[in-house]
Amino acid sequence: RIQQVSPLARRAIQMEQETSSATTTSTGTIASTRTNMDAEVQDLSVLSLYDRQWKTIEGSSKSSDHQRKRRPVDTIEKIDNFQNLEAPLLRFRSTMDGVCDGVPFANFIMDLEERKKWDVQIENVYEAYPIHDLEVANVAMGFNYGDCFRLGVGYCKTKPNLGIDSREQLTICGINEFSNGGYLIWGTEMKEWHDHLLPPGKRVTRARSHIFSTTLLPTESGNSFEVEYVLQLEIGGKIPNFLTTPIVTDSVKRLFKCAHDFYSEYQGQKDEIRNGYSLLLTP
């Protein structure tokens, strides 16, 4: 589903699969890779339908470079009632200066102190159940989606704000690194039969991320990178989407502003950017 709604993720994954196919020496493995790619192409047959459903609600792809640099988000697009799940699907696109490294961007979402810098509603976010056997995870993905180097189940809780009471989420998330220097940060909500993994205490309204992905892909210059953030968040409760969508949109714009400021200031190597960061997994 991520490839169907995120052109940047689709491009990064296809580049990874082409690289994997070109460097593989085993004929059987090449055939398997090609089979997987052909199957995914069939799965993407609905792309033209989705492309027609996107509506630009802010910005324009025709904006000048100067205009884009003045704002942290280039374009914001929306599909209403995506896959009949009632919640809208939102897509945010931008280009940022600096070194392409997905770990700091992930921490703006997944680390409590970093998230407080842009999310006024956040009460708690932490990694509840880290998954350490990443080799098995990569085997399950068929090695077609880069190297999954972080994976786990996390918990997130928000504070009441603007008439919306507290929300909680239980999400499995991961970070995949591509050989071309790109990253895919992804996540999806756990099902009801996983509710026993929720922390003890009084339950609050459950919000659900049906689709969550952030793709970072370096530009040819190597001094900047593209970012595409896709989110379908069902807030829960009885609040209509026309009230919650502007709140979600403004929140993600603040996230992009924090990330933009961070990456433009730190132009060093990846090891320098990673220093001091640890990963907590939940969007």
N, C-alpha and C positions, 0 to 999 in steps of 0.2 A: 504493500500500500504506500510506503514512503516514496518509492520510485514513481508511483503513479501521480503523486501530488507535488513532488519536489524535483524540478528539473536539474538543480545543482547536485542533489544526491544521486539522481539517475546518471548524470554525466560522470561523477566520481566513481560510481560502482562499475559502469561500463568500461572506464579507463582501467580500472583495477583488473577486471576480467580479461580484457585484451592483453594487458601486461602479463597476467598469469598464464594465459594461453600461449603467448609468444615465448615464454621462458621455460615452459614445461617440456621435458624430454621424453616423458612416457606417453606413447600413443594412446593408451587406454585413458590416461588422465585427461589428455587433450580432448578426446571424444566426450568424456564425461562433462568437462567444462563447457564444451560447445552445446551439449544437450541441455545443460542448465540455462545457458544464455538464450537458446532458442525458446525454451519454455517460458522464460521471463519476458521475452519479446511478445509472446502470445498473451501473457498476463497484462502487458501494457497496451493491449489493443483498445482499451477504453480511454486512452490518453486524450484523443481528440475530443471526446465527449466532455471530459473534465476541463480541458482547456477552454472550451466554450462557456463553461459555467463560472469561471473566475471573473470577479468584478473588482476593478481597482477602486479602492475607497480613499487612498491617499498617495500622493506622489505620481511620478510618471517615468516610464522607462526611457522617455525621450529627453529627460532632464539633462542639462549640461553637467560637465565634471565639476564646475564651480558650485552649481546648485546642490549637487549630491554631497560635496564635501561639507556644506554648511549644515547638513542634517544627518543624524546618525542612521536613519532608515530611509532608503531610496524610495521603495514602494511598499504599500500594504494592500493585499488582495484578500478577497473573501468568497467562499462558496457557502450559501445558506443551506441548512438542513442536509449536510453531506452524508451520503449513504443512509438517509432516513433516520439519522440519529438525533435530529432536531438541533443539536448544537452546531454553530457555524464552524467552518474550517478557515483558519487565518494563515496567511503566508506573508512573511516579512523578508525583504531583501535589502542588502547593503554591500558596500565595498569598504574595507577598513585598511588603513595603513599599518604596517608592522609585520612582524614574523607570524606566519600561520602556525598556531599551536592550539589544539582544542582543549587542553587541560585547563588553562585559566578561564576560558569561556564556560566550560562545564562547572567550574567552581563558583562562578557568578550565579549559577542556578542551584547548585547542590551543596554549597558550604554556607552554613548559617550566617557567619559574620560577613561574608562577601554578598550574600543575598540581601542582607539588611540595607546595603548601600542603595538598592533600587526598589525593593519590595516592601512597602509600608505595612502590608498585611501579614507578613511572615511571622509566625510564632516559634516554629521549630521545624527543622529538617535535618535528618541524619540517616546514615547507613545502618539499616537494621540487620540485614543478612547479606554479608559479602559472599560472593561466589568465587572461590579460589581456583577451581579446576577450569582454567580458561582454554586449555588444550581441547577438552571435550566440547566446549562452546564453539570453538573455531571449526572443529570437525563437523558439528551439527549444522554450521552455516556453509559448509562445503568449501571453505577458504575462498569464497567469491566476493566477500565483502570486507576485505582488508583484514587487519589483525585486531581482534577484539581483546584489548589489554585491560579493560576495567568492566566489571559486571557485578550487579548486586540488586537487592531489593531494599528500597528506602521508604521512609515515612515522612510525610509533610503535613503540617497543620498551620492554618492561617487564623488570624485574629478577626473579630468582628470589625467591619468597616463599611461606612456609607450605607447602612441599612442591611448589609449582608452579614449573617451570623457566621460563626466559625465553620471551616471546611477542613476535611482531612482526606489524604490520598495514600494509597499503598501501591507503589509502582516498581516494576522491574526496568532497569536502565543499563545502558552500556556505552562504551566509547570504542569505536573502531578507527584504527589509523591506516591510511592507504599508503601504498608505496610511492605515490606521487606527492606526498606531503600533506594530503588532505585528511579531514577527520569527519566522522559521523557520530554525533551524540544522539542517542535514540532512547525511547521509552514507551511503555504502554501500561495501562492500569491492570492490576491483578483482579481476578474474578472473585465473586462472592465466596466461593468455597476456600479461598485463601484468607478469609477474615480472621481466622485464628492467629494469623501472624501480626495482627494489629496490636499495638501496645495496650496494656491494661488501663482501665479508666473509663470515664463516661464517653460514649460515642457521640460524635457530632455529624452533621450532614456530610455525606460522601460526595466529593467532586471526582470526576473521572476524565483522565486524559486518554481519549480514544486513539489519537495520533499525536506523537511528539517527536520531532527530529530537528536537529540543527546541523547543517553541513557547512564546513569551512574548506575552501579550495584555493590554493595559492594562485595568483595571477602569473603571467609569463615573466613579468619583471622580477618577481621574487620579493618585492618590497611591499606588497599588499596582498589581500586575499578577499575572496567573495564569501559572503555569509547568507545562508537562507534558513530561516526559522519557520517551522510549520507546526501549528498547534490546533487541535480540535478538543476543546475543554468544555465538558458538560459541568456547569457549576453546581447543579443539583438544587433541590427545593423547588419553589414555585415562582422564582424570579424570571421574568421574560428575557429572552436573549437580547432584545434591543436595549435593555438596561445594562446587561453585563458585558456585552461586546466592547463598548467604549472603555470600560474599566480595564479589561484584559489588554486592549490595544495600547492604552497609555502605559500600563505596567511594562509591557514588552519594549516599548520605546525607551523607557528609563533603563531597562537592561542593556539595550544597544548603546545608549549614551555612556554608561559605565564601561562597557567593553571597548567602545571607540576611544575613550580617554585613556584607558589602560594600554591598549596596543599601540597607540600613537606615541605614547611616552616611552615605552620599553621597546627599543629596536634591537636588543641583543639577541644572543643565541637562545635556542629552545631551552637548554639546560638552565640558563639564567632566569627565563620566564617561569619554568617549572619550580624553581627553588622556593620552598616554603609552602607549596600547595599540596594538599591531600584531597582525595576524591570522596565525596559523599554522594550516594546515588539516589536521587529522586528529583523530578522536575517540579 
